[in-house]
Amino acid sequence: GPVMDYLKATFKAPTPIQSQGWPVVLRGHDCIALAQTGSGKTLGFALPSIVHLKAQTMPAPMEGPVVLVLAPTRELIAQTADEYRKFQRYARVRVGMAYGGRDGQADRG
């Protein structure tokens, strides 16, 4: 499908963290992965979550989210959302992010 076509055109092979993590999470098990920056951790959980998302029935209007990713910093959630956005067109998913503001009010992006 379109996601696999995008992956094949964009990536040569999974990184070690992806090769080890994908089989675990795709079987429905929890996984804690520690690896250096740039090692592919985000795609390591993003791709299986998209697979999970696409396997669900279409949510009713105003229902969801089907996948929720939490991150400890605004910068990290922005980077994660950017990674998911690479797949938006191919997987036909919507990506949004919310993070706390400096004054305690919620910001939305």
C-alpha positions as CSV (number, residue, x, y, z in Angstrom):
1,G,0.0,0.0,0.0
2,P,1.0,3.7,0.1
3,V,2.7,3.5,3.5
4,M,5.0,0.6,2.4
5,D,5.7,2.4,-0.9
6,Y,6.8,5.5,1.1
7,L,8.9,3.4,3.4
8,K,10.7,1.6,0.6
9,A,11.3,4.9,-1.2
10,T,12.6,6.7,1.9
11,F,14.5,4.1,4.0
12,K,17.0,1.4,3.1
13,A,16.5,-0.8,6.1
14,P,15.2,-0.6,9.6
15,T,17.6,0.6,12.3
16,P,18.6,-1.9,15.0
17,I,16.1,-0.4,17.5
18,Q,13.3,-0.7,15.0
19,S,14.3,-4.3,14.0
20,Q,14.2,-5.3,17.7
21,G,11.2,-3.2,18.7
22,W,8.7,-3.7,15.9
23,P,8.1,-7.5,16.4
24,V,7.5,-7.0,20.1
25,V,5.0,-4.1,19.8
26,L,3.3,-5.5,16.8
27,R,2.5,-8.6,18.9
28,G,0.8,-6.3,21.4
29,H,3.5,-6.4,24.1
30,D,4.9,-3.4,26.0
31,C,8.4,-2.3,25.0
32,I,11.0,0.0,26.6
33,A,13.7,1.0,24.2
34,L,16.8,3.0,25.0
35,A,18.9,4.3,22.2
36,Q,20.9,7.3,21.1
37,T,19.4,10.4,19.4
38,G,18.9,9.7,15.7
39,S,18.7,6.0,16.1
40,G,15.1,5.7,14.9
41,K,13.2,5.4,18.2
42,T,10.3,7.6,17.1
43,L,9.6,5.6,13.9
44,G,10.1,2.6,16.2
45,F,6.9,3.3,17.9
46,A,5.2,5.5,15.3
47,L,4.9,2.9,12.6
48,P,3.4,0.1,14.8
49,S,0.9,2.7,16.1
50,I,-0.1,3.6,12.6
51,V,-0.6,-0.1,11.8
52,H,-2.7,-0.4,15.0
53,L,-4.7,2.7,14.0
54,K,-5.4,1.5,10.5
55,A,-6.7,-1.8,11.9
56,Q,-9.4,-0.1,13.9
57,T,-12.9,0.7,12.7
58,M,-13.4,4.3,11.7
59,P,-14.2,6.3,14.8
60,A,-17.4,8.2,15.0
61,P,-17.3,12.0,14.7
62,M,-15.8,13.6,17.8
63,E,-14.6,10.2,19.0
64,G,-10.9,9.5,19.7
65,P,-8.0,9.8,19.7
66,V,-7.2,6.2,18.8
67,V,-3.5,6.7,19.3
68,L,-2.1,8.9,22.0
69,V,1.6,9.6,22.4
70,L,2.9,11.4,25.5
71,A,6.3,13.1,25.7
72,P,8.0,15.0,28.5
73,T,8.8,18.2,26.6
74,R,7.2,20.5,24.1
75,E,10.2,20.1,21.8
76,L,10.0,16.3,21.9
77,I,6.2,16.3,21.2
78,A,6.8,18.7,18.3
79,Q,9.5,16.3,16.9
80,T,7.2,13.3,17.3
81,A,4.3,15.1,15.6
82,D,6.6,16.0,12.7
83,E,7.6,12.3,12.3
84,Y,3.9,11.3,12.3
85,R,3.1,14.0,9.8
86,K,5.5,12.4,7.3
87,F,2.9,9.5,7.1
88,Q,-0.3,11.6,7.1
89,R,-0.8,11.6,3.4
90,Y,0.1,7.9,2.9
91,A,-1.7,6.5,5.9
92,R,-4.6,8.9,5.7
93,V,-4.4,9.8,9.4
94,R,-4.8,13.1,11.2
95,V,-2.1,14.3,13.6
96,G,-2.5,16.9,16.3
97,M,-0.5,17.9,19.4
98,A,-1.3,19.6,22.6
99,Y,1.3,20.7,25.2
100,G,1.3,22.9,28.3
101,G,2.1,26.5,28.1
102,R,4.4,28.6,30.3
103,D,1.5,30.1,32.3
104,G,-0.2,26.7,32.8
105,Q,-2.7,27.2,30.1
106,A,-2.9,24.5,27.4
107,D,-1.5,25.4,23.9
108,R,-2.6,23.5,20.8
109,G,-0.7,23.1,17.6
